[in-house]
């Protein structure tokens, strides 16, 4: 079991930066053994993959839309996942969710993540 709580969202102008955090509380399995991901959802749209990181931190994967602008990282000692978002665009506006997966490889679809946070709103003004 793992509980996830996101923070760090807010309102920012286009070109600005935000850093999202996701604090994990686990039982029965340590945070370091979960593959972690970030997804986002704009109202009326499907939940969209943003980025993911393996439990070893050696493998990361990004959606094409954020590659080169966003960086996913994790601190296993602090049970925390991060998403550094730079050069934000109005199209990045969405509720951003962190998620945990027990899959051995990095999954890119929501169905492979069994645990979700409540989400944090990111709004980018033009």
C-alpha positions as CSV (number, residue, x, y, z in Angstrom):
1,X,0.0,0.0,0.0
2,X,1.1,3.5,-0.7
3,X,-0.5,6.9,-0.2
4,X,0.5,9.8,-2.3
5,X,0.1,13.6,-1.7
6,X,1.1,16.1,-4.3
7,X,2.0,19.7,-3.7
8,X,3.6,22.6,-5.5
9,X,1.0,23.5,-8.1
10,X,-0.1,27.0,-8.7
11,X,-0.5,29.9,-11.2
12,X,2.5,30.9,-13.3
13,X,3.0,32.9,-16.4
14,X,4.1,31.3,-19.7
15,X,7.9,30.7,-19.6
16,X,8.0,30.3,-15.8
17,X,8.8,27.3,-13.7
18,X,7.2,25.2,-11.0
19,X,8.4,22.2,-9.0
20,X,5.9,19.6,-8.0
21,X,6.5,17.2,-5.1
22,X,4.8,14.0,-4.3
23,X,5.2,12.7,-0.7
24,X,4.7,8.9,-0.3
25,X,3.6,7.0,2.7
26,X,4.1,3.2,2.4
27,X,3.3,0.1,4.2
28,X,4.5,-3.4,3.5
29,X,6.7,-2.3,0.6
30,X,9.3,0.5,0.5
31,X,8.9,3.6,-1.7
32,X,12.2,2.7,-3.5
33,X,10.7,-0.4,-5.0
34,X,7.9,1.4,-6.9
35,X,8.1,2.8,-10.4
36,X,6.7,6.3,-10.2
37,X,5.0,8.5,-12.8
38,X,3.4,11.9,-13.4
39,X,0.2,12.2,-15.3
40,X,-2.1,15.2,-16.0
41,X,-5.7,15.8,-17.0
42,X,-7.3,18.8,-18.5
43,X,-11.1,18.9,-18.1
44,X,-12.8,17.1,-20.9
45,X,-9.7,15.2,-21.9
46,X,-8.1,11.8,-21.2
47,X,-5.5,11.5,-18.5
48,X,-2.2,12.0,-20.2
49,X,1.2,10.5,-19.4
50,X,3.9,13.2,-18.6
51,X,7.0,11.4,-17.2
52,X,8.1,8.3,-15.3
53,X,11.1,7.1,-13.4
54,X,12.3,3.6,-12.5
55,X,12.8,2.5,-8.9
56,X,16.6,2.6,-9.4
57,X,16.4,6.2,-10.8
58,X,18.5,5.1,-13.7
59,X,15.7,5.1,-16.2
60,X,13.4,8.0,-17.1
61,X,10.9,8.5,-19.8
62,X,9.0,11.6,-21.0
63,X,6.1,12.5,-23.2
64,X,7.3,14.3,-26.3
65,X,5.3,17.4,-25.3
66,X,7.5,17.9,-22.2
67,X,10.8,16.5,-23.2
68,X,13.6,19.0,-22.7
69,X,11.4,21.2,-20.4
70,X,10.5,18.8,-17.5
71,X,12.7,16.7,-15.3
72,X,11.4,13.9,-13.1
73,X,13.5,12.8,-10.1
74,X,13.1,11.0,-6.8
75,X,14.7,10.9,-3.4
76,X,14.1,7.5,-2.0
77,X,15.5,8.5,1.4
78,X,12.8,11.1,1.7
79,X,10.0,9.0,0.0
80,X,9.5,11.9,-2.4
81,X,9.0,12.2,-6.1
82,X,9.6,15.5,-8.0
83,X,8.7,17.1,-11.3
84,X,10.7,20.2,-12.2
85,X,8.7,22.0,-14.9
86,X,10.5,24.8,-16.9
87,X,9.5,26.9,-19.8
88,X,5.9,26.3,-19.0
89,X,3.3,26.8,-21.7
90,X,-0.5,27.4,-21.5
91,X,-0.9,23.9,-22.9
92,X,0.6,22.5,-19.7
93,X,-2.5,23.7,-17.7
94,X,-4.0,20.7,-16.0
95,X,-4.4,18.8,-12.8
96,X,-1.2,16.9,-12.3
97,X,-1.2,13.6,-10.5
98,X,1.6,11.4,-9.2
99,X,1.2,7.6,-9.4
100,X,2.9,4.5,-8.2
101,X,3.3,1.2,-10.1
102,X,4.7,-2.2,-9.1
103,X,5.6,-3.0,-12.7
104,X,9.2,-4.0,-13.3
105,X,9.4,-1.8,-16.4
106,X,8.3,1.8,-16.8
107,X,4.6,1.8,-17.8
108,X,3.2,4.6,-19.8
109,X,-0.5,4.1,-19.4
110,X,-2.7,4.9,-16.3
111,X,-4.0,1.4,-16.1
112,X,-0.6,0.1,-15.0
113,X,-0.5,2.4,-11.9
114,X,-2.3,1.1,-8.9
115,X,-1.9,4.1,-6.6
116,X,-2.7,7.8,-7.2
117,X,-2.6,11.1,-5.4
118,X,-5.4,13.6,-5.3
119,X,-3.7,15.9,-7.9
120,X,-2.4,19.5,-7.8
121,X,-3.6,22.2,-10.2
122,X,-1.1,23.8,-12.5
123,X,-2.3,26.9,-14.4
124,X,-0.1,28.7,-17.0
125,X,-1.3,32.0,-18.2
126,X,-0.3,33.5,-21.6
